[in-house]
Amino acid sequence: MAMPTTSSALESNGQNLRADAEQIFALANQARTQAGVGRLQWDAALAEAALAHCRRMVAEGPIAHRYPGELDLGERANHAGAHFGVIEENVAIGPTAAGVHDQWMHSQGHRENLLSPQVDRVGIAVIEARGVLYAVADYSKGVESLNATQIEARVAGLIKPSGVAIQRDPAVARQACAMDSGVPPAAEAPRFIMRWQSGDLNELPQQLAQKLKSGQYKRAAVGSCSAQGVEAFSAYRVAVILY
């Protein structure tokens, strides 16, 4: 597809130069491979969020991570449908895609974002205007969109090696999950209860893991509920009750 060549047309249409975005994506993964960190996966929702911000940068002229009246990075990504636990952003104006990548690699904060082992997804947008390229890269640590039953099964799988039996009915633990403290009325008194919120279901919180290792508990109830303090799904909220 032929791209407009005049600055005014590009500023009004905000068309994404996909080939340049793909080049920056490829250069990022080359750098990450050389640094020994995992390759990034392309995320369409992050790319949509990046494009919306890139268009705003073109309209404004001077680049920034946020302009007056604009949503912040997390809200923009949420609005675009991204699921994440960690999110970072690089912005730049450069002569070419390679020039943008080079700028980021020679700027400490941008380099740290690009090479961070804590992110595994990226969406990139590039728009040409005023004879230069405006570029935005949004990096995130992806979070799977799991339902409550799937979340509880993941956590139960982490508990089972301790020998503690998992209760089949999650109702009480789900109610406890939605509470800030205490346990639901008429529930059996627990010996320990823990609530937490995270974008990672690969390990248990250290305090809970230590309790399970103590051998003092026989049963566990696991419940999940909606995460608190986020506008869209970007974290898991879990409660574990030990008896």
Disulfide bonds with the S-S distance in Angstrom:
Cys177-Cys225 2.14
